[in-house]
């Protein structure tokens, strides 16, 4: 199902995916509105992966490098 609002009067609509890209006439104001396209799940997945790559990786690298420095500078402990 695709949920959207009329561009002119904001009347809410819920239509099946088969109407994606088609025009409808608003029942409230008569305006011809276009039903938005259905976003593909692969696009959404790609956006999520790209966000994680761009946003999380630099933070992880910074934390990892700081831990590595601390480990290299840590005193040696001997166990009996």
RAKAWO-V153353 format. One record per run of one state. SS is the DSSP state (H for helix, E for strand, L for the rest). FROM is the first residue (numbers start at 1). TO is the last residue. If there is no record, write none. Layout:
# RAKAWO-V153353
{{SS FROM TO} {SS FROM TO}}
This chain:
# RAKAWO-V153353
{{L 1 1} {E 2 5} {L 6 11} {E 12 15} {L 16 16} {H 17 19} {L 20 22} {E 23 25} {L 26 31} {E 32 34} {L 35 40} {H 41 55} {L 56 56} {H 57 73} {L 74 80}}
